Amino acid sequence: MATVLVTGGTGFIGSQVCDALHEKGDAVHVLSRNPARAQTKLHSAKAVYSWNPETDPLSSEAISDVEAVIHLAGETIAGRWNAAKKRRIRDSRILSTRNLVASLADADTKPAVLVCASAIGYYGESGDAHFTEASPAGTDFLAEVCEEWETEAQKASEVGIRVVTVRIGLVLGLGGGLLKQVLPPFKMGIGGKLGSGTQWMSWIHVNDVVGIILHALENEEINGALNATAPVPVRNTEFTKILGAVLRRPTLFPVPTFGLRLMMGEFAEFVVLSQNVLPEKTEASGYEFRYRTLESALKALL
């Protein structure tokens, strides 16, 4: 049994990570802006501590006797982007990681490992090429945020903490992630491809995201980046076709790129970004995916 400190524990992925840790017998400690809410929502949490991630160091009580840290906190990227939204996206990741690592560095007894979330936005646009963990960072807004985010996390290695950054793809699960955005129109029979439909989508079932995070936590030989994406990415037209078939609904209503821009502003460019990201290092490290194909993942969920 280990004591694991989790940030972002009340989120879509974080709550399932906490449950999985609890199920395997670990003591789950959670950092939250709203401890009362977290205590109510997370029955798997043994302790909850207050933390404002953009401004505060961690209390000595919160990091006492902690053996591992999982850092998942961050503003959602979904929604119309403006200057304030982009600042929240950046600060919630960069400043929180900087404050977290500084606190861990000052701790008398340091955790053995920090598993920090990142995103496949790190790579930028792939077109018809593909990315692996060895590929360089892109140059757009999200790529720059992810690169700086990971740089802050890696500073923990300077004080002897093993660091793993998990670059998470388009997460499929009920109650959050990609399906929360796309299911309503598809269930009503008015779903369709986005933009040209030729863009690659690097998806992953939420159970595999949790599995990869725990895999990184438990395997001492793993360092650096891991891609949390299923081994078989699909183009948007194929995603649309498979989702429609699983739901038994037509998919006859494409959404043109200009329509997405009207609805979402700059965020629309990310929605139609082509990202063919393969989990080469993740599989080489011994992780076995539960859901390798989109059809198996959607059928399990829906």
N, C-alpha and C positions, 0 to 999 in steps of 0.2 A: 504493500500500500504506500502510495506517495501522496504528498500534499502538492496540489497543482493550483496555481493562481491564474484566473481567467479574466481577461478584459473583454467587453462586448458580450458578456454571457447571456444577456436577455435577448440578443438578436436572433435572427432566423437560423444561422449556423451555430452561433455560440450556445444557444439553449440546448441544441442537440449534442454538442460537444460535452457540455456539462453533464447531461444525462448519461452519455457513454462512459465518461470517466467514473461517475458514481456507480454505474453498473459493474464496472470491473474492480471496484473496491477502493478507488482513490478518494482522498478527502478534497473536495472542491471548494476553493475560496474564490470569491468573485469581487471584482472592483466595479463600482457603478456610480453614476451621477445621482441616482435615486435609489438608495439602499432599501427603502421600504417597499418600493415596487419590485425590485429584484428579489427580495426575500419572499414576497408573495408569489411571484411567478416561478421561481426556481426552487422547487422542492429538493433538488439534488445538491444544493449548496449548503455546505456545513457552516460557512461564515461569509458575510457580505460586508465590504468596507466602502466607505464613501471616497470618491476620487473625481476631481475635475481634470480630465486628461490633458487639456490644452494649457493649464496653468499650474497644476499642483504636482509636487513630488509625492511619492507614496509614503504612507505612514510606516514607521518601523514595525508596528504591529501587523500590518498587512503583509509584509515580506518576511516576517520572522519564520524560520524553519520551512520556507517554501523550497521545494526541490525542482520544480519546473514551472515555466510561465508560458501561457498561450495568449497572444495578443491579437484580438479580433476587432477591437473598437474602430469605428470609422463612419463618417457621414455617408449615407447612401448616395450613389452617383445618379440614381434615377430622378427624373424631373427636369423641368426647364432650367437650363444653366444661365446664370447671370454672374456678375462679378462677386456678389456676396455668396452665392451657392458654391462657386469654384473656390473661394477662399475657405469655406467650411470643409469642402472635400479635402483640400490640401492640409489645412491646419489640424483637422481631426486625426490625420494620419501622421504627419511629420512631427508636430509638437507633442502629441501623445507618446509617440515612440521615443522621442528625445527625452522626455521627462521620465518615462518608464526605465529606459536604459541607464540614465544618470542615477536613479534611485537604486537600481540593482548593483551598479558599480560601487555605490557607497555602503551597501549592506555588509555587515560583519560576516555573515554566512551567505554566499551567493548561490543561486540556483544552478543546476548543472546545465540546463538547456532553456533557450528561448525559441519558441515556435511563433513566428510572426506572419500574419496574413499579408499577402500582396495580391496582385491580380495580373491576368494575362494582358491587361492594358499596358503592361511594361513593354511589350514588343511593338506596339503600333500596328500599322497596316501590313498584312502579309501578301495581299493579292493571291496568286495561285502558288506561291512558294509556301514553305512551312517553317515553323519555329520549333526549336527545342530549348532546353534549359541553357544551352551554350550560346544561344543567339544574343546579339547585342540589344540594348534598349532602343526604343523608337525615339521620335522627336516631338510628338504631339503633347498636349496638356497632360493626359492621363499617363503617358509613358514617362514624362518628367516627374510627375508625382510619385509614381511607383518606384522609379530609380532612387529618388531622394528618400523615400520611405524605407527601402531596403538598406540604403547606406546608413541611416540612423540605427536600424536594427543590428547591422553588422558590427557596430561599435561595441556591442556587448562582448564580442569575441576578444577584444583587447584586454578584458579582465578575466579571461578564462572561461567564459560561458559559451557553450556550443550554440550556434545560431542556424536555424532553418527558416527560409522564407518560402511560403507556400503560395504560388501564383495561381489563383483560383479563376476558373473559367465561368461560363454561364451556368448557374446552378439551377437544377431542376428539383423541385420539392413542393409539397403542398403548404400553403400559408406564407410563402415568400419566394424570393428569387425570380427567375424568368417567368415561371408559370403564373405567378400572381399578376403579371402584366398582360400576358397574352391569352390566358384561358377564357376570360369573359367573352370577348368577341368570337372566339372559336366555338365556344359552347352555344352561342346564339346563331351559329352558322354563317357569320359574316367575317370569318378570318381569311387571311390570304398572305401571300408573300410580301416581304418588305423591300421596297426599292426594286432593284433588278432581280433580286432573289439568287444571284450567283455568289453572294458573299459566303465565306466559310463561317460556320458557327462551332466553336469549341465548347461543347456542353459537358456537364458532369452531374450525376445523381448526387443529391446532398449526402446520402449515406457514404459515398466514396470520398467526399470532401472530409467528412468526420474521420473516416478510416485512414486517410493519408495523414491528417494532423496527428492522430494517435500513433501511427507508424513512425512518423518523424520524431515524435516524443520518445518512443521506446527504443529506437535503434541508434546506438551511440556512434556508429560509423557514418551517419548521414549528416552532411553539412551543406550550407548554401541553399540554392534554389531547387524547388521541386514544382513541376507543373501539375496542378490539380485539374486535369482535363481528361475526358475519356479517350481511349486509344483510337476511336473511329469518329472523327468530326464529320459534320455533314454540311452541305450547302443549305441556304435558307429555303430554297424550293423543296428540298427533300424533307427538311424539318417540318415545313408546312403540310406536305403530303402525309407524312407519318402521323403527325398530331391529329390531323383531320380524320385519318383512317381509324386511329385508336378511339377517338370520340364519336366516330360515325357521323361526321358533319361535313358539309361541303366546304371547300376552300376557294371560293370564286371571287373574292374581293381583295385584290392587291392594294397595298398602300404605297403610292408613289413617293419617291424621295422628297419631292417638293412639299407634299402633304405632311410628311414627318417633320420637315423643317418648320412649317407653319405651326404645328402642334408643340414641338419640343425645342425649337431654336437650335443652338449649337450642339445640344445633346444628341440630336438626330444623326450627326456625323458619326458618333460612336455606335449608334444603333445599327447602322448599315456597314460598319467597319468589317472588313474581311480578315479573320484571324484563324489560321490553320495551325493550331498549337498541339504538339505531340508530347506525351509524358515519358520521354525517352529515359531520363534519369530516374524518374519515379518507378518505372517498371524494372529498370536495372537494379534498383535498391531492394527489390523483392516484394514490392506491393502488388497484390493481385486484385484487380478490379472486380467488383460484384456486378457492375453493369457496364458492359463493353459496347453495346449497341444502343442506339436511341430508342428503337422499338421496345427492347426489353425494359429500359428505364421507364418509359411512358406507360407501358402496360402495368408495371409494378405500382406506379403511382395512381393511375387513373382507371 
